[in-house]
Amino acid sequence: MTIKHIGVVGAGTMGNGIAQAFAVKGYGVTMTDVAEAALARGMAAIDASLERLVKKQALSAGDKSAALARIRTATRVADLAAAELVVEAATENLELKLKLFAELDQTVAPGGIIATNTSSISITRLAAATKRPDRVIGMHFFNPVPLMQLVELIRGLRTSDETYAAVEAVSKAIGKTPVRVKNSPGFVVNRMLCPMINEAVHALGEGLATAEEIDNAMKLGASHPIGPLALCDLIGLDVELAVMNVLYEGFKDPKYRPAPLLVEMVEAGYLGRKTGRGFFSYGKP
Ligand code: NAD
């Protein structure tokens, strides 16, 4: 099957980045979200991101307009019927994704592939919510999607070779470098990255150093381009907490215990850049 039309579920941080990455490379994209306001925010983010590329002369103004014209928005899953590949990038919540997968299974044509950008949920489990587990796969992009090279391709227990090959080809076609990963909590990158961020929050909570000092220490002492707390603000504290909980429950190992300060900040609504405040302040979201 030729993949020409992509469905993206969720117009948030990742969804709009994924929509942009496909649209720039000539794919038709339908991006859905639960509300028009979320779609408008997603489209504004894509516009701003493309404009930055135009300013850097990495994209022509004409290519920007063409990419924007390739993206349609919709509020119903039913509007994704024409997509040969759907990438689900809705909120990281198991119940929500199970429901979405059952709905997508009803909507997407029988030969179509349903991929998920989940950071932490078992691909095999999501696949089992459909009648096409062979055509379900993890397609885990990194933030910001238009700039990050990697996509982890996660095979569920029943993902077929054909599905893997099709998604690998499409990943390369949009300029990404795919890495094949077994279905396991946190896959590769988050299995290592999220515990490191969590440790930074433990350190902050214990008063080991200030947020600025912790981040500077890792930037200057470990050559990290961004400190772990600033990175957590970028990823979203709620997403980080969800991943830690999945690692903790998935491996039943106390070394993955979420830092109490992380839990409390999420309770307070300090989710990072997207709410204007996390470990650092960003003004308006
Ligand atoms: P986000 O909160 O920025 O966006 C999620 C969007 O999904 C919101 O706009 C929300 O309205 C929408 N949504 C909720 N229910 C929906 C539904 N039923 N149908 C359509 N849209 C719905 O979250 P995000 O950071 O973009 O994360 C999305 C997914 O990507 C999650 O599974 C997350 O684990 C994963 N992910 C996130 C990152 C990251 O750095 N933020 C990186 C890799 C993967």
Boltz pocket constraint, residues with backbone or C-beta under 6 A from the ligand:
constraints:
  - pocket:
      binder: B
      contacts: [[A, 9], [A, 10], [A, 11], [A, 12], [A, 13], [A, 14], [A, 15], [A, 32], [A, 33], [A, 34], [A, 35], [A, 38], [A, 88], [A, 89], [A, 90], [A, 91], [A, 92], [A, 93], [A, 96], [A, 100], [A, 117], [A, 118], [A, 119], [A, 120], [A, 140], [A, 141], [A, 142], [A, 143], [A, 234], [A, 235], [A, 236], [A, 239]]
      max_distance: 6.0
